């Protein structure tokens, strides 16, 4: 009987690259749903009774977008979505293990030991790094996905491409415009990563340790990913969806010309119009911060407003 094959550890760079590639494959498939979610979150923003209903549901968004804008409309924001996913998930997967090992050693444990507290902390920190690096790309991704020349909802921002978006925002708002909504993004991503990464790691370790599946089996990775996703689903739908809704409105729709931010606390904070205040700084015309966005959304649209775009 041959000895069991010892799993080969991957480097931080390999983890970053593999995480980025896997995320890009996934986002190609999921991007149409993101376009639908974004537009549903912005539809009827702060309107009593829901306002004018352009789209009925996610399927209706995709159908109408395809009819009026073609495949390009259904895949709006795909370019920055790729870069965002590489930065976000490359960082989350690439930095998680090194951070976890370092925290374990600082706490006096073996680097490889699975400890709930250090795993959750490492997941949260790696998520914060990814969210910080990816925030400018998420901002322009949201604005591009919200833009529709045929059936617009919310503030509209037209950019020729990602470079045009970044340069336009930087010229109008400088560096501050590119990091708009970063606090909400860090909070949201840290929350998700603190559950997803440790649960994936724990599940994989238990499957291998108890001889249920081999370390290098595709089924091991698939089952670990499924359990990790399922463990995060209730919290994502109930707790993180309102944060997503706030994010879209924070994008600035008008800067005197026409620019916007996006995320519904995250969506709406990214997409709201902006004006220049007495101090010369650009500020949102609808919301002061994510909490203000959640409160105003609740007042105008009720609890259902927080869960617009839930797919």
C-alpha positions as CSV (number, residue, x, y, z in Angstrom):
1,X,0.0,0.0,0.0
2,X,1.5,3.3,-1.1
3,X,2.0,6.1,1.3
4,X,-0.5,8.9,1.2
5,X,0.6,11.7,-1.0
6,X,1.4,14.9,1.0
7,X,-0.4,18.0,-0.3
8,X,2.0,20.5,-1.8
9,X,1.8,24.0,-0.3
10,X,1.4,26.9,-2.7
11,X,3.2,30.2,-2.4
12,X,1.5,33.6,-1.7
13,X,2.0,34.5,-5.4
14,X,0.5,31.2,-6.6
15,X,-2.5,31.7,-4.3
16,X,-2.9,35.2,-5.6
17,X,-2.8,34.2,-9.3
18,X,-5.0,31.1,-8.8
19,X,-7.6,33.0,-6.8
20,X,-7.7,35.8,-9.4
21,X,-8.1,33.4,-12.4
22,X,-10.9,31.4,-10.6
23,X,-12.7,34.6,-9.8
24,X,-12.5,35.8,-13.4
25,X,-14.1,32.6,-14.7
26,X,-16.9,32.9,-12.1
27,X,-17.5,36.6,-12.8
28,X,-17.9,36.0,-16.6
29,X,-20.9,33.9,-15.7
30,X,-22.3,36.0,-12.9
31,X,-21.8,39.5,-14.3
32,X,-25.3,39.6,-16.0
33,X,-26.8,38.9,-12.6
34,X,-24.7,41.7,-11.1
35,X,-26.0,44.1,-13.8
36,X,-29.6,43.1,-12.9
37,X,-29.0,43.5,-9.1
38,X,-27.4,46.9,-9.6
39,X,-30.3,48.2,-11.6
40,X,-32.9,46.8,-9.3
41,X,-31.2,48.4,-6.3
42,X,-31.3,51.8,-8.0
43,X,-34.8,51.5,-9.3
44,X,-37.3,53.8,-7.4
45,X,-34.5,55.2,-5.2
46,X,-36.1,57.1,-2.3
47,X,-39.4,57.1,-4.0
48,X,-42.6,56.6,-1.9
49,X,-44.5,53.6,-3.2
50,X,-41.6,52.4,-5.2
51,X,-41.7,55.0,-8.0
52,X,-41.8,54.1,-11.7
53,X,-41.2,50.4,-12.2
54,X,-38.9,49.9,-15.2
55,X,-38.0,46.3,-14.3
56,X,-40.1,43.7,-12.7
57,X,-37.4,41.2,-11.6
58,X,-33.9,40.1,-12.4
59,X,-34.9,38.0,-15.4
60,X,-36.9,41.0,-16.7
61,X,-33.8,43.2,-16.3
62,X,-31.6,40.8,-18.3
63,X,-34.3,40.3,-21.0
64,X,-34.9,44.0,-21.5
65,X,-31.2,44.8,-21.4
66,X,-30.4,42.2,-24.0
67,X,-33.2,43.4,-26.3
68,X,-32.3,47.1,-26.0
69,X,-28.5,47.0,-25.6
70,X,-27.4,43.5,-26.8
71,X,-24.8,41.3,-25.2
72,X,-22.7,44.3,-24.5
73,X,-25.4,45.7,-22.3
74,X,-25.8,42.4,-20.4
75,X,-22.1,42.3,-19.7
76,X,-21.6,46.0,-18.8
77,X,-18.7,46.5,-16.4
78,X,-17.1,43.2,-17.2
79,X,-13.6,44.7,-17.8
80,X,-13.3,46.4,-14.4
81,X,-15.1,43.4,-12.8
82,X,-12.2,41.2,-14.0
83,X,-9.5,43.5,-12.4
84,X,-11.6,43.9,-9.3
85,X,-11.9,40.2,-8.8
86,X,-8.2,39.7,-9.4
87,X,-7.4,42.3,-6.7
88,X,-10.1,41.2,-4.3
89,X,-10.0,37.4,-4.4
90,X,-6.3,37.3,-5.4
91,X,-5.6,39.2,-2.2
92,X,-8.1,37.2,0.0
93,X,-6.8,33.8,-1.1
94,X,-3.1,34.9,-1.5
95,X,-2.8,36.6,1.9
96,X,-5.1,34.5,4.0
97,X,-2.6,31.6,4.8
98,X,0.4,33.8,5.4
99,X,-1.6,36.1,7.7
100,X,-3.1,33.2,9.6
101,X,0.3,31.6,10.0
102,X,1.8,34.8,11.3
103,X,-1.0,35.4,13.8
104,X,-0.7,31.8,15.0
105,X,3.0,32.2,15.6
106,X,2.5,35.5,17.4
107,X,-0.1,33.8,19.7
108,X,2.4,31.0,20.4
109,X,0.7,28.3,18.3
110,X,2.0,26.2,15.5
111,X,1.6,28.0,12.1
112,X,-0.5,25.1,10.7
113,X,-2.9,24.7,13.6
114,X,-6.6,25.5,12.8
115,X,-7.7,27.9,15.5
116,X,-11.1,29.6,15.0
117,X,-10.2,33.0,16.4
118,X,-7.0,33.4,14.3
119,X,-8.7,32.0,11.2
120,X,-11.6,34.5,11.5
121,X,-9.1,37.3,12.1
122,X,-6.9,36.3,9.2
123,X,-10.0,36.1,6.9
124,X,-11.2,39.5,7.9
125,X,-7.7,41.1,7.4
126,X,-7.2,39.5,4.0
127,X,-10.7,40.6,3.0
128,X,-9.9,44.2,4.1
129,X,-6.7,44.2,2.0
130,X,-8.6,42.9,-1.1
131,X,-11.5,45.4,-0.6
132,X,-9.0,48.4,-0.3
133,X,-7.1,47.4,-3.5
134,X,-10.3,46.7,-5.5
135,X,-12.5,49.6,-4.4
136,X,-11.7,52.0,-7.3
137,X,-12.5,49.1,-9.8
138,X,-15.7,48.2,-7.9
139,X,-16.8,51.9,-8.1
140,X,-16.5,52.1,-11.8
141,X,-17.9,48.6,-12.3
142,X,-21.1,49.7,-10.5
143,X,-21.4,52.9,-12.4
144,X,-21.0,51.1,-15.7
145,X,-23.5,48.4,-14.8
146,X,-26.0,51.1,-13.8
147,X,-25.7,53.0,-17.1
148,X,-28.4,52.3,-19.7
149,X,-29.0,54.5,-22.7
150,X,-32.4,52.8,-23.2
151,X,-34.0,52.2,-19.8
152,X,-32.0,54.2,-17.2
153,X,-32.6,54.0,-13.5
154,X,-30.8,56.0,-10.8
155,X,-27.9,58.4,-11.6
156,X,-26.3,57.7,-15.0
157,X,-22.6,57.9,-15.7
158,X,-21.2,57.2,-19.2
159,X,-17.5,56.1,-19.6
160,X,-15.8,54.9,-22.7
161,X,-13.8,52.3,-20.8
162,X,-12.2,51.7,-17.4
163,X,-9.3,54.1,-18.1
164,X,-11.7,56.8,-19.0
165,X,-13.7,56.2,-15.9
166,X,-10.7,56.3,-13.6
167,X,-9.2,59.4,-15.2
168,X,-12.6,61.2,-15.2
169,X,-13.2,60.5,-11.5
170,X,-9.7,61.5,-10.6
171,X,-9.8,64.8,-12.5
172,X,-13.1,65.7,-10.8
173,X,-12.5,64.4,-7.3
174,X,-8.8,63.5,-7.1
175,X,-7.8,60.5,-5.0
176,X,-10.8,60.9,-2.6
177,X,-13.2,60.1,-5.5
178,X,-11.5,56.8,-6.1
179,X,-11.8,55.7,-2.5
180,X,-15.4,56.7,-2.1
181,X,-17.3,54.0,-0.2
182,X,-14.1,52.2,0.9
183,X,-15.2,52.1,4.5
184,X,-18.4,50.2,3.7
185,X,-16.5,48.0,1.2
186,X,-13.9,47.0,3.8
187,X,-16.6,46.3,6.4
188,X,-18.7,44.2,4.0
189,X,-15.8,42.2,2.6
190,X,-14.2,41.6,5.9
191,X,-17.4,40.2,7.2
192,X,-17.7,37.8,4.3
193,X,-14.1,36.7,4.3
194,X,-14.1,36.1,8.1
195,X,-16.7,33.3,7.5
196,X,-15.9,32.1,4.0
197,X,-12.2,31.5,4.2
198,X,-12.1,29.8,7.6
199,X,-15.1,27.6,6.8
200,X,-13.5,26.5,3.5
201,X,-10.2,25.8,5.2
202,X,-11.8,23.9,8.1
203,X,-14.0,21.8,5.9
204,X,-11.1,20.8,3.6
205,X,-8.9,19.9,6.6
206,X,-11.6,17.7,8.1
207,X,-12.4,15.9,4.9
208,X,-8.7,15.0,4.4
209,X,-7.9,14.4,8.1
210,X,-10.8,11.9,8.5
211,X,-10.1,10.1,5.3
212,X,-13.3,11.1,3.6
213,X,-11.7,12.5,0.5
214,X,-8.1,12.9,-0.7
215,X,-6.3,16.2,-0.4
216,X,-5.9,16.7,-4.2
217,X,-9.4,15.6,-5.2
218,X,-11.6,17.9,-7.2
219,X,-14.5,16.7,-5.1
220,X,-12.6,17.9,-1.9
221,X,-12.4,21.4,-3.3
222,X,-15.9,21.4,-4.6
223,X,-17.5,20.2,-1.4
224,X,-15.4,22.6,0.7
225,X,-16.4,25.5,-1.5
226,X,-20.1,24.5,-1.3
227,X,-20.1,24.3,2.4
228,X,-18.2,27.6,2.7
229,X,-20.7,29.3,0.4
230,X,-23.7,27.8,2.3
231,X,-22.3,28.9,5.6
232,X,-22.2,32.5,4.4
233,X,-25.5,32.6,2.5
234,X,-27.9,33.5,5.4
235,X,-25.7,36.3,6.6
236,X,-25.1,37.6,3.1
237,X,-28.7,37.8,2.2
238,X,-29.9,39.2,5.5
239,X,-27.1,41.3,6.8
240,X,-24.9,42.2,3.7
241,X,-27.7,42.9,1.2
242,X,-28.7,46.2,2.9
243,X,-25.0,47.2,2.9
244,X,-24.8,46.4,-0.9
245,X,-27.9,48.5,-1.5
246,X,-26.4,51.5,0.3
247,X,-23.1,51.1,-1.7
248,X,-24.7,51.9,-5.1
249,X,-26.2,55.2,-4.1
250,X,-22.9,56.6,-2.9
251,X,-21.5,56.9,-6.4
252,X,-21.8,60.4,-7.6
253,X,-24.0,61.0,-10.6
254,X,-23.2,64.6,-11.2
255,X,-20.1,66.7,-10.6
256,X,-21.3,69.7,-12.5
257,X,-21.0,67.6,-15.6
258,X,-22.1,64.1,-15.1
259,X,-20.3,61.6,-12.9
260,X,-21.6,59.1,-10.3
261,X,-20.8,56.6,-7.6
262,X,-22.2,53.2,-6.9
263,X,-23.2,50.7,-4.1
264,X,-27.8,50.3,-2.0
265,X,-25.6,51.3,1.4
266,X,-22.7,50.3,-0.8
267,X,-24.5,50.5,-4.2
268,X,-26.3,53.8,-3.6
269,X,-23.4,55.5,-1.9
270,X,-21.3,54.8,-5.0
271,X,-24.0,56.1,-7.4
272,X,-25.5,59.2,-5.8
273,X,-25.1,62.7,-7.4
274,X,-22.5,65.1,-5.9
275,X,-22.2,68.8,-5.6
276,X,-19.3,71.0,-4.5
277,X,-19.8,72.2,-0.9
278,X,-18.8,75.6,0.6
279,X,-15.4,74.1,1.5
280,X,-14.8,73.2,-2.1
281,X,-15.1,69.5,-1.6
282,X,-17.6,67.3,-3.5
283,X,-20.3,65.8,-1.4
284,X,-23.2,63.5,-2.0
285,X,-26.6,65.2,-2.6
286,X,-28.7,62.3,-1.1
287,X,-26.7,60.7,1.7
288,X,-24.0,61.7,4.2
289,X,-22.8,58.2,4.9
290,X,-23.9,54.5,4.7
291,X,-26.0,54.7,7.9
292,X,-27.8,57.8,6.6
293,X,-28.4,56.0,3.3
294,X,-29.9,53.0,5.1
295,X,-32.2,55.2,7.2
296,X,-33.4,57.3,4.3
297,X,-34.0,54.2,2.2
298,X,-36.1,52.7,5.1
299,X,-38.1,55.9,5.5
300,X,-39.0,56.1,1.8
301,X,-39.1,52.5,0.7
302,X,-39.5,50.5,3.9
303,X,-37.6,47.3,4.8
304,X,-38.1,46.0,1.3
305,X,-36.0,48.8,0.0
306,X,-33.0,47.3,1.7
307,X,-33.4,44.0,-0.1
308,X,-33.9,45.2,-3.6
309,X,-31.9,43.1,-6.1
310,X,-31.7,40.1,-3.8
311,X,-31.2,37.2,-6.2
